Amino acid sequence: MKPLVGNAAAGAAFRAAMTGATLHHAWLLAGPGGVGKAGFARAAAARMLAEAAGEAGLDGDFDVPAESPTAALIAAGSHPDYRVLTRLPKDPEKKPDELARSIPIKQIRDLIPMFATTPSMSSRRVVVIDSIDEVERPGASNALLKNLEEPPAGTIFLLVSHAPGRLLPTIRSRCRLLRFEPLDAAEMREAIIAERPDATADEIAALVRAGGGSPGRSLRYAGLDLAGIDMALAEIARDGDRSNRQRVRLAKALSAKAAQPRYEAFLDRAPSFIAELSPLRFGDDLRRVLDAYADARELAAVARGLSLDGQGTVLEMAGIVARLARKP
């Protein structure tokens, strides 16, 4: 398993609980999307199962050697005491990448046969739900709640949540909260390099900026030359692009059908790029940045909702950025 990056405090708190006399049966791993909650849940689950099975050679807090029996069974999807619930494909054969909108009650009920027996390989089993926010309400949520209220012997639930405030209060009350925070710049670089070891320094820097502390969000833009988009926006913001040459070049580059992923990244990135300028501006300059940010966010939302012409949208967005040029 890949090393965990960031959120050392959350890791230390859970490690302390693991080594205590008793381990609470349900944990709510809460925080922004993409900061490593799901990866932590899977790593912690593997370590708990390996420790409970008495495996040797377990170094660090959550490391499990790939060659260990626990890791091998998990990798093969055949560990009898481990389950991960996520949204499944609507049509696995025809559209394997199109996921269902939620985790239905059937997936919760499919746990019942496992809960009817004792754990197979040790005294412990682990269920990861990624994410609890996507569990269908009310049926599936209520079915899960019954298991949280009367937990099967030896079972630990790790529930990943990006928006814990939206969960049923009864589910939150049964869980111990483990808070995850955005990563700092150094941690972001480490996480991105681990996933994209061949990325250039400029690309890594652009991904760090775009992620806002979330490696998961950053990596959605990997391979889309986000550094090039940032450079074009910076040039337009610096000199105002009075000849329209830069914005036309950018619009042509992003409006081709094959450039759709880059166009989507541009719609995400442009408002964030504008927001990053706000700490550098004061007085009337700051008001101009804030107005431009609001306009950029609205344009990005409308462009997606109404499927506006891509080339025209890029030209308009670049025009908003051009308004940020400092007046002579």
Summary of the structure (lengths in Angstrom):
residues: 328
radius of gyration: 23.5
end to end distance: 54.5
largest distance: 75.9
contacts: 994
relative contact order: 0.11
helix: 54%
strand: 11%
